[in-house]
Amino acid sequence: MENSRRFRRGASILPSVFTTGNLFAGFWSIIRTWEGRFGDAALLVGVAVVLDILDGRIARLTGTQSEFGAQLDSLADAVSFGVAPAILAFAWALSALPRVGWPAAFLFAACGVLRLARFNVQRHAVDARYFVGLPIPAAAAQLAAVVFALPEPPGSRLHGVLTLVLVIVLSFLMVSTYRYPSFKGIDLRRRRSYITVVGIALLFLLVASHPELSLLGVTSLYTVSGPAAHAVGLIRRRGAPPVAAPATAFPSPDVGRDRVGGR
């Protein structure tokens, strides 16, 4: 009994350790951005994403979810996925547009914090299979994947404009109502088929062989999945046959005349 209590006490600390690691990676990313090492800064944002996924998984697997852990996770996410990517995007490309670059970077951080606040309020009231709006780790991963694929600062005004458009789009996707899959229904303890295992192995092999392009492709697919699913839903609803009107509950004129004549 005593050993069980000690194990549970130790397991309850484990998710917070990963969350602190997430915060550390975000802070270190800011330092690397300040030093001009943009590739390393983008990679550290990716490390923070992995640690953020792991802390939630570990908390669910060990049954140690708590309100304290949820609030700590949100505060760490605000730094690692809100402030750090915004500073990275500004230093990497948006600084070429001084009048609109820094407001766009701030917009990303502000929308990310708003996204976190909405998630904290609605996390017990929405379908756990989906996120409402692009999750802030996914938005940060999208920016980091672009910088990781092209770590050298582009320097041209055109690249600054393209980065500006990307940052604004990601900002509004975070506060949108598009639904994104959460993958929380995946049970890691359940037995998997050989096809699933082989698919996961091939995915890891692709990332290991071509990390820049594969990470950029995966993040981009997830980013566009929300608007794409919404568009498909609209097309299906427009193509669906109209719902038949319910039959009226009032008697027809003929029935009324018959009844009158019968009297």
C-alpha positions in Angstrom: 0.0 0.0 0.0 2.8 2.4 0.9 4.6 1.5 -2.3 1.5 2.2 -4.3 1.2 5.7 -2.7 4.9 6.4 -3.5 4.4 5.4 -7.1 1.3 7.6 -7.5 3.1 10.5 -5.9 6.1 10.1 -8.2 3.8 9.6 -11.3 1.9 12.8 -10.5 5.2 14.8 -10.7 6.2 13.3 -14.1 3.8 15.3 -16.3 4.9 18.5 -14.7 8.5 17.6 -15.4 7.7 17.3 -19.1 5.8 20.6 -19.0 8.8 22.3 -17.4 10.9 20.8 -20.2 8.5 22.3 -22.7 8.9 25.7 -21.1 12.7 25.3 -21.0 12.8 24.5 -24.7 10.7 27.5 -25.5 12.9 29.8 -23.5 16.0 28.3 -25.1 14.5 28.9 -28.5 14.2 32.6 -27.7 17.9 32.7 -26.7 18.9 30.9 -29.9 16.8 33.4 -31.9 18.5 36.3 -30.2 21.9 34.7 -31.2 20.7 34.4 -34.8 20.7 30.6 -34.8 17.3 30.3 -36.4 17.6 26.6 -37.3 18.3 25.7 -33.7 15.5 27.9 -32.5 13.0 26.2 -34.8 14.2 22.8 -33.7 13.7 23.7 -30.1 10.1 24.7 -30.8 9.7 21.2 -32.3 11.2 19.7 -29.1 8.7 21.7 -27.0 5.8 20.3 -29.2 7.0 16.8 -28.5 7.3 17.4 -24.8 3.8 19.0 -24.7 2.3 15.9 -26.4 4.1 13.6 -23.9 3.1 15.4 -20.8 -0.6 15.1 -21.7 -0.3 11.4 -22.7 1.6 10.5 -19.5 -1.0 12.3 -17.4 -3.8 10.4 -19.0 -2.0 7.0 -18.9 -1.1 7.4 -15.2 -4.4 9.0 -14.2 -2.7 12.0 -12.7 -4.5 14.8 -14.6 -5.2 17.8 -12.4 -6.3 21.4 -12.6 -2.8 22.6 -11.5 -1.2 20.6 -14.4 -3.7 22.0 -16.9 -2.9 25.6 -15.9 0.8 25.0 -15.8 0.7 23.5 -19.2 -1.2 26.5 -20.6 1.4 29.0 -19.1 4.2 27.0 -20.6 2.5 26.8 -24.0 2.0 30.6 -24.0 5.8 31.0 -23.9 6.9 28.1 -26.0 4.2 28.3 -28.7 3.1 31.9 -28.5 6.1 34.2 -27.7 9.0 32.1 -28.9 7.6 31.5 -32.5 6.5 35.1 -32.8 10.0 36.4 -31.9 11.5 33.7 -34.3 9.2 34.8 -37.2 10.0 38.5 -36.6 13.8 38.0 -36.3 13.9 35.6 -39.3 11.8 37.5 -41.9 9.3 40.0 -40.5 12.0 42.5 -39.5 12.2 43.3 -43.2 8.8 44.9 -42.8 9.3 47.1 -39.8 5.9 48.8 -39.9 3.7 45.7 -40.1 6.2 43.0 -39.1 6.1 43.5 -35.4 2.3 43.9 -35.2 1.9 40.7 -37.1 4.3 38.9 -34.7 2.3 40.3 -31.7 -1.0 39.2 -33.4 0.3 35.7 -33.5 1.2 35.7 -29.8 -2.1 37.4 -28.8 -4.2 34.9 -30.8 -2.3 32.1 -29.3 -3.0 33.2 -25.8 -6.7 33.8 -26.7 -6.7 30.2 -28.1 -5.4 28.8 -24.9 -7.9 30.8 -22.8 -10.8 29.5 -24.9 -9.5 25.9 -24.7 -9.2 26.2 -20.9 -12.8 27.4 -20.6 -14.3 24.9 -23.1 -12.2 21.8 -22.6 -14.9 20.0 -20.6 -17.8 21.1 -22.8 -16.6 20.2 -26.4 -16.1 16.9 -28.2 -12.7 15.6 -27.0 -12.0 14.1 -30.5 -11.6 17.6 -32.0 -10.0 20.9 -31.2 -12.0 24.1 -32.0 -9.5 26.2 -33.9 -5.9 25.4 -34.8 -4.1 24.3 -31.7 -1.3 26.7 -30.7 1.3 23.9 -30.7 0.4 23.1 -34.3 0.6 26.8 -35.3 4.0 27.1 -33.7 5.1 23.9 -35.4 4.0 25.2 -38.8 6.1 28.3 -38.3 9.1 26.3 -37.0 8.9 23.9 -39.8 9.2 26.7 -42.4 12.2 28.2 -40.6 13.7 24.7 -40.1 13.5 24.0 -43.8 15.0 27.5 -44.7 17.2 28.4 -41.7 19.0 31.2 -43.4 17.1 34.6 -43.2 15.6 35.2 -46.7 16.4 38.9 -46.5 14.1 39.9 -49.4 10.9 41.9 -49.0 9.0 39.3 -50.9 9.8 36.6 -48.4 8.9 39.0 -45.6 5.5 39.5 -47.2 4.9 35.7 -47.6 5.9 35.2 -44.0 3.6 38.0 -43.0 0.7 36.3 -44.8 1.5 33.0 -43.2 1.6 34.5 -39.7 -1.7 36.3 -40.1 -3.4 33.2 -41.5 -2.1 31.0 -38.6 -3.2 33.7 -36.1 -6.8 33.7 -37.4 -6.9 29.9 -37.7 -6.1 29.6 -34.0 -9.2 31.7 -33.0 -11.4 30.3 -35.8 -14.1 27.6 -35.2 -12.6 25.1 -37.7 -12.4 21.6 -36.2 -9.1 19.8 -36.1 -8.6 16.2 -35.0 -7.1 15.9 -31.5 -6.0 12.2 -31.8 -6.8 11.8 -28.1 -8.9 8.7 -28.9 -5.7 6.8 -29.8 -5.1 4.2 -27.1 -1.4 3.4 -26.9 -2.1 0.4 -24.7 -4.3 -1.3 -27.2 -2.8 -3.9 -29.6 -2.0 -2.6 -33.0 -2.2 -4.3 -36.4 0.9 -4.9 -38.4 -0.2 -2.4 -41.0 -0.4 0.3 -38.4 3.0 -0.5 -37.0 4.6 -0.6 -40.4 2.9 2.8 -41.3 4.3 4.4 -38.1 7.8 2.9 -38.8 7.7 4.3 -42.4 6.7 7.7 -41.1 9.7 7.8 -38.7 11.9 6.6 -41.5 10.7 9.4 -43.7 11.3 12.0 -41.0 14.7 10.6 -40.3 15.8 10.6 -44.0 14.3 14.0 -45.0 13.5 15.8 -41.8 13.0 19.3 -43.2 10.6 18.4 -46.1 8.7 15.7 -44.2 8.1 17.9 -41.1 7.0 20.8 -43.3 4.6 18.5 -45.2 3.1 17.0 -42.0 2.5 20.4 -40.4 1.1 21.9 -43.6 -1.3 19.0 -44.0 -2.6 19.4 -40.5 -2.9 23.2 -40.9 -5.1 22.9 -44.0 -7.1 20.0 -42.7 -9.5 22.2 -40.7 -10.6 24.5 -43.5 -10.6 21.6 -46.0 -12.9 19.5 -43.8 -15.1 22.6 -43.3 -15.3 23.1 -47.1 -16.1 19.4 -47.7 -18.9 19.6 -45.1 -20.4 22.6 -46.8 -20.3 20.9 -50.2 -22.0 17.8 -48.8 -24.8 19.8 -47.1 -25.5 21.7 -50.3 -25.6 18.5 -52.3 -27.9 16.7 -49.8 -31.6 16.4 -50.8 -33.9 18.9 -49.1 -35.7 17.6 -46.0 -39.4 16.9 -46.7 -41.8 19.2 -44.9 -43.8 17.5 -42.1 -47.4 16.6 -42.9 -49.9 19.2 -41.7 -52.0 18.3 -38.6 -55.1 20.2 -39.9 -57.9 18.4 -41.7 -58.2 19.0 -45.4 -61.2 21.0 -46.8 -62.7 17.8 -48.2 -62.7 16.2 -44.9 -64.4 19.2 -43.3 -67.1 19.2 -45.9 -67.8 15.5 -45.4 -68.2 16.1 -41.7 -70.6 19.0 -42.2 -72.7 17.1 -44.7 -72.9 14.2 -42.3 -74.5 16.3 -39.7 
